[in-house]
């Protein structure tokens, strides 16, 4: 089965630059949360792992918003250079920016102009996705025809740490996603993560809004809430897209766990690659041909 992974992280140490869990205690809590204890690898090793897994991946630059703007630009340039080196397995990137920095909107424009393949804007719900500060970003994404990813549900970052690194879980409630989708009907939106503890609400939003798709990074499917498992085989089967959250969750485990849930081969093909292919086709992005390992 070929894979299109709509959301994973970098396997390289450089790709984790700016990580808010970079302190020893916070990073140890993150590793414990995922039972992940592997070290970082080189760009070539990461690309070879993707290739051997028959996976093409959209990488998440999850931590750039914590950096000074000159380091943000440098990190984006690093990501685009890495994509140019391995275009058969790296499809593009989710861009994170701090909306409170005046230079951020210009940096999003620069990334759109500089992109190699796919680029999308990631709204991490700090502040919530309905905050007026995000409006210029939504307008630019509409103009450039790039999608927006909005986080929902429980965050692994800060889990188990006193104060949760300042993250407020309520800001990832699906109601914010629902409001954005209603206000910007032409904006293509991808909800990110299982939405526990509000999964029923998330199902309703995804079923109701035709401009919302759904990727499920960060969770093994064996732990998906029952109401999510039920709808993946039914009303969400044309909207759900595979996402692994590599390197915390390896492909070998994720593929096995997806297959163990009893979904039909047709549903699995939709989840693993066909829904993502249809999404990319809709936004006018031609995917490079995959190479065999």
SULQUI-V192848 format. One record per residue. N is the residue number from 1. RES is the residue in three letters. PHI is phi in radians with two decimals (* if undefined). PSI is psi in radians with two decimals (none if undefined). BURIAL is 1 if it has 9 or more other ideal C-beta (glycine too) atoms within 8 Angstrom, else 0. Layout:
n:res:phi:psi:burial
N:RES:PHI:PSI:BURIAL
N:RES:PHI:PSI:BURIAL
//
This chain:
n:res:phi:psi:burial
1:UNK:*:2.17:0
2:UNK:-1.39:2.69:1
3:UNK:-2.17:2.44:1
4:UNK:-2.03:2.00:1
5:UNK:-1.69:1.92:1
6:UNK:-1.42:-0.10:1
7:UNK:-2.88:1.80:1
8:UNK:-2.41:2.91:1
9:UNK:-1.74:3.12:1
10:UNK:-1.41:2.52:1
11:UNK:-1.53:-0.12:1
12:UNK:-1.62:2.64:1
13:UNK:-1.11:-0.67:0
14:UNK:-1.06:-0.61:0
15:UNK:-1.17:-0.28:1
16:UNK:-1.74:0.22:1
17:UNK:-1.02:2.29:1
18:UNK:1.56:0.01:1
19:UNK:-0.93:2.12:1
20:UNK:-1.18:-0.30:1
21:UNK:-1.65:0.43:1
22:UNK:-1.24:-0.35:0
23:UNK:-1.17:2.73:0
24:UNK:-1.00:-0.84:0
25:UNK:-1.16:-0.77:0
26:UNK:-1.18:-0.70:1
27:UNK:-1.23:-0.65:1
28:UNK:-1.10:-0.66:0
29:UNK:-1.14:-0.67:1
30:UNK:-1.14:-0.76:1
31:UNK:-1.11:-0.68:1
32:UNK:-1.14:-0.70:0
33:UNK:-1.02:-0.73:1
34:UNK:-1.70:-0.05:1
35:UNK:0.95:0.79:0
36:UNK:-2.01:2.09:1
37:UNK:-2.34:0.24:0
38:UNK:-1.32:2.76:0
39:UNK:-1.56:3.13:0
40:UNK:-1.39:2.80:0
41:UNK:-2.24:3.05:1
42:UNK:-1.40:2.90:0
43:UNK:-1.05:-0.73:1
44:UNK:-1.13:-0.71:0
45:UNK:-1.15:-0.74:1
46:UNK:-1.06:-0.82:1
47:UNK:-1.10:-0.69:1
48:UNK:-1.16:-0.63:1
49:UNK:-1.12:-0.77:1
50:UNK:-1.02:-0.80:1
51:UNK:-1.11:-0.79:1
52:UNK:-1.13:-0.43:0
53:UNK:-1.58:0.04:1
54:UNK:1.00:0.69:1
55:UNK:-2.03:2.43:1
56:UNK:-2.04:2.37:1
57:UNK:-2.28:2.46:1
58:UNK:-1.76:2.07:1
59:UNK:-1.60:2.50:1
60:UNK:-1.77:2.08:1
61:UNK:-1.55:1.20:1
62:UNK:-1.23:-0.28:1
63:UNK:-2.08:0.08:1
64:UNK:-1.15:-0.49:1
65:UNK:-1.15:-0.26:1
66:UNK:-1.50:-0.06:0
67:UNK:-1.72:2.74:1
68:UNK:-1.05:2.68:0
69:UNK:-1.08:-0.59:1
70:UNK:-1.15:-0.59:0
71:UNK:-1.31:-0.55:1
72:UNK:-1.08:-0.83:1
73:UNK:-1.08:-0.74:1
74:UNK:-1.08:-0.69:0
75:UNK:-1.17:-0.71:1
76:UNK:-1.12:-0.74:1
77:UNK:-1.11:-0.66:1
78:UNK:-1.07:-0.75:1
79:UNK:-1.17:-0.71:1
80:UNK:-1.19:-0.65:1
81:UNK:-1.13:-0.71:0
82:UNK:-1.14:-0.68:1
83:UNK:-1.11:-0.70:1
84:UNK:-1.09:-0.58:0
85:UNK:-1.30:-0.48:0
86:UNK:-2.36:1.03:1
87:UNK:-1.23:-0.29:1
88:UNK:-1.32:-0.35:1
89:UNK:-2.11:-0.40:1
90:UNK:-1.81:1.94:1
91:UNK:-1.50:-0.42:1
92:UNK:2.80:-2.76:1
93:UNK:-2.56:2.60:1
94:UNK:-1.65:2.21:1
95:UNK:-1.73:2.22:1
96:UNK:-1.88:2.34:1
97:UNK:-2.46:2.66:1
98:UNK:-1.52:1.95:0
99:UNK:-1.19:-0.23:1
100:UNK:-1.43:-0.15:0
101:UNK:-1.63:2.10:0
102:UNK:-1.02:-0.47:0
103:UNK:-1.36:-0.18:0
104:UNK:-1.13:-0.68:1
105:UNK:-1.14:-0.63:1
106:UNK:-1.17:-0.60:0
107:UNK:-1.22:-0.63:1
108:UNK:-1.10:-0.75:1
109:UNK:-1.04:-0.74:1
110:UNK:-1.10:-0.74:1
111:UNK:-1.14:-0.66:1
112:UNK:-1.08:-0.76:1
113:UNK:-1.24:-0.52:0
114:UNK:-1.62:-0.18:1
115:UNK:-0.95:2.62:1
116:UNK:-1.65:-0.83:0
117:UNK:-2.33:-1.98:1
118:UNK:-1.37:2.42:1
119:UNK:-2.41:2.35:1
120:UNK:-2.39:2.75:1
121:UNK:-1.69:2.29:1
122:UNK:-1.85:2.08:1
123:UNK:-1.72:1.97:1
124:UNK:-1.62:0.18:0
125:UNK:1.21:0.41:1
126:UNK:-2.28:1.58:0
127:UNK:-1.37:3.09:0
128:UNK:-0.96:2.71:0
129:UNK:-1.09:-0.34:1
130:UNK:-1.55:-0.08:0
131:UNK:-1.08:2.36:0
132:UNK:-1.00:-0.35:0
133:UNK:-1.11:-0.41:0
134:UNK:-1.44:-0.21:1
135:UNK:-1.01:-0.75:0
136:UNK:-1.07:-0.54:0
137:UNK:-1.25:-0.73:1
138:UNK:-1.09:-0.73:1
139:UNK:-1.12:-0.71:0
140:UNK:-1.16:-0.70:1
141:UNK:-1.11:-0.67:1
142:UNK:-1.11:-0.79:1
143:UNK:-1.06:-0.73:0
144:UNK:-1.54:-0.08:0
145:UNK:0.98:0.82:0
146:UNK:-2.00:2.60:1
147:UNK:-1.41:2.89:1
148:UNK:-2.04:2.34:1
149:UNK:-1.83:2.28:1
150:UNK:-2.14:2.18:1
151:UNK:-1.27:2.46:1
152:UNK:-2.31:2.73:1
153:UNK:1.35:-2.99:1
154:UNK:-1.05:2.37:1
155:UNK:-1.76:2.31:1
156:UNK:-1.28:-0.55:1
157:UNK:-1.17:2.14:1
158:UNK:1.59:-0.14:1
159:UNK:-1.13:2.21:1
160:UNK:1.49:-0.03:0
161:UNK:-1.74:2.49:1
162:UNK:-0.98:2.17:0
163:UNK:1.39:-0.08:0
164:UNK:1.03:0.55:1
165:UNK:0.97:0.49:1
166:UNK:1.42:0.03:0
167:UNK:-1.39:2.36:1
168:UNK:-1.84:1.97:0
169:UNK:-1.08:-0.59:0
170:UNK:-1.04:-0.43:0
171:UNK:-1.19:-0.22:1
172:UNK:-1.81:0.34:1
173:UNK:-1.21:2.46:1
174:UNK:-1.06:-0.27:1
175:UNK:-1.07:-0.56:0
176:UNK:-1.19:-0.73:1
177:UNK:-1.05:-0.76:1
178:UNK:-1.05:-0.76:1
179:UNK:-1.14:-0.74:1
180:UNK:-1.12:-0.77:1
181:UNK:-1.10:-0.62:1
182:UNK:-1.24:-0.68:0
183:UNK:-1.31:-0.62:0
184:UNK:-2.06:1.34:1
185:UNK:-1.14:-0.42:0
186:UNK:-1.60:-0.02:0
187:UNK:-1.47:2.24:1
188:UNK:-1.47:2.13:1
189:UNK:-2.14:2.36:1
190:UNK:-2.01:2.07:1
191:UNK:-1.32:2.48:1
192:UNK:-2.11:2.22:1
193:UNK:1.54:2.64:1
194:UNK:-0.97:2.52:1
195:UNK:-1.72:0.41:1
196:UNK:-0.95:2.33:0
197:UNK:-1.69:0.40:0
198:UNK:-2.10:0.73:1
199:UNK:-1.16:-0.68:1
200:UNK:-1.07:-0.70:0
201:UNK:-1.12:-0.71:1
202:UNK:-1.13:-0.74:1
203:UNK:-0.97:-0.79:1
204:UNK:-1.08:-0.75:1
205:UNK:-1.12:-0.79:1
206:UNK:-1.16:-0.64:1
207:UNK:-1.25:-0.63:1
208:UNK:-1.35:-0.67:0
209:UNK:-1.73:2.06:1
210:UNK:-1.26:-0.19:0
211:UNK:-1.77:0.32:1
212:UNK:-2.04:2.31:1
213:UNK:-2.04:3.12:1
214:UNK:-2.60:2.08:1
215:UNK:-1.96:2.63:1
216:UNK:-2.13:0.90:1
217:UNK:-1.24:2.80:1
218:UNK:1.55:-0.14:1
219:UNK:-2.31:2.39:1
220:UNK:-1.18:2.42:0
221:UNK:-1.09:-0.32:1
222:UNK:-1.21:-0.31:0
223:UNK:-1.76:0.04:0
224:UNK:-1.03:2.47:1
225:UNK:-1.01:2.56:0
226:UNK:-0.94:-0.68:0
227:UNK:-1.19:-0.47:1
228:UNK:-1.29:-0.80:1
229:UNK:-0.99:-0.72:1
230:UNK:-1.07:-0.81:0
231:UNK:-1.37:-0.43:1
232:UNK:-1.00:-0.65:1
233:UNK:-1.46:-0.05:1
234:UNK:-2.29:-1.81:0
235:UNK:-1.28:-0.27:0
236:UNK:-1.82:0.10:1
237:UNK:-1.15:-0.37:1
238:UNK:-1.70:0.07:0
239:UNK:-2.06:-0.44:1
240:UNK:-1.38:2.35:1
241:UNK:-2.19:2.47:1
242:UNK:-1.13:2.46:1
243:UNK:-2.67:2.37:1
244:UNK:-1.73:-0.63:1
245:UNK:1.21:0.64:1
246:UNK:-0.95:2.57:1
247:UNK:-1.54:-0.02:1
248:UNK:-1.17:-0.65:1
249:UNK:-2.13:1.91:1
250:UNK:-1.32:2.72:0
251:UNK:-1.09:-0.67:1
252:UNK:-0.98:-0.79:0
253:UNK:-1.20:-0.77:1
254:UNK:-1.12:-0.73:1
255:UNK:-1.12:-0.80:1
256:UNK:-1.04:-0.80:0
257:UNK:-1.16:-0.64:1
258:UNK:-1.11:-0.78:1
259:UNK:-1.16:-0.55:0
260:UNK:-1.25:-0.17:0
261:UNK:-1.43:-0.14:1
262:UNK:1.51:0.23:0
263:UNK:-1.20:2.67:1
264:UNK:-1.21:2.81:0
265:UNK:-1.10:-0.59:0
266:UNK:-1.12:-0.78:0
267:UNK:-1.12:-0.74:1
268:UNK:-1.09:-0.71:1
269:UNK:-1.09:-0.69:1
270:UNK:-1.09:-0.82:1
271:UNK:-1.16:-0.82:1
272:UNK:-1.24:-0.60:1
273:UNK:-2.71:-0.55:1
274:UNK:-1.20:-0.66:0
275:UNK:-1.15:-0.70:1
276:UNK:-1.15:-0.72:1
277:UNK:-1.06:-0.74:1
278:UNK:-1.13:-0.66:1
279:UNK:-1.13:-0.83:1
280:UNK:-1.08:-0.69:1
281:UNK:-1.09:-0.69:0
282:UNK:-1.09:-0.66:0
283:UNK:-1.57:0.10:1
284:UNK:1.40:0.44:0
285:UNK:-1.77:2.11:0
286:UNK:-1.53:2.11:0
287:UNK:-1.38:2.43:0
288:UNK:-1.17:2.64:1
289:UNK:-1.18:2.37:0
290:UNK:-1.26:2.66:1
291:UNK:-1.81:2.55:0
292:UNK:-1.43:2.47:0
293:UNK:-1.16:none:0
//
